[in-house]
């Protein structure tokens, strides 16, 4: 399985600002299946709302209330510089306000945005909803996320560049993130701390 690691200039600047050292050697494995691309390699080409890519990214997002964050998340997808995505948002349980919000976005992007409420509340941190969403997801790549996250406008563009820089299309694309809340899985970590991901 080929894995590609990417980092954006935005994240790098955040790391520098907060004097966080970017961990360049995340993968200690010597396997050639793990591919790492630095932010410098991602500076090539900056397409704008590109639609002629030969793959799509199906985004599966789980939600439960937190409607302010939901709006920020969906808008962050609409603001992407790449246009090769579809978004399906699942709400944990029936909620009229969620449906009203998402219907407005669906009308704006009817070919890209869909949504649904589950008939019951699972209350299992979104795990059941992710399973439902994965079964319905389309696209050569699937991005699983929560609807209280948001993505910089060039996120999908950086993913595209990472794929293009690979000798073969990777099976998995990974990237670090910055959490704006405290303790993002790291004990006593301040806000805007680098959250490093690893393949397990």
WOHUCOR-V651909 format. One record per run of one state. SS is the DSSP state (H for helix, E for strand, - for the rest). FROM is the first residue (numbers start at 0). TO is the last residue. If there is no record, write none. Layout:
# WOHUCOR-V651909
ss: (SS;SS)
from: (FROM;FROM)
to: (TO;TO)
This chain:
# WOHUCOR-V651909
ss: (-;E;-;H;-;E;-;H;-;E;-;E;-;H;-;E;-;E;-;H;-;E;-;H;-;E;-;H;-;E;-;E;-;E;-)
from: (0;2;6;8;17;33;36;38;43;49;50;56;63;66;78;81;82;84;91;95;108;112;117;126;136;140;146;154;164;171;175;176;179;192;195)
to: (1;5;7;16;32;35;37;42;48;49;55;62;65;77;80;81;83;90;94;107;111;116;125;135;139;145;153;163;170;174;175;178;191;194;199)
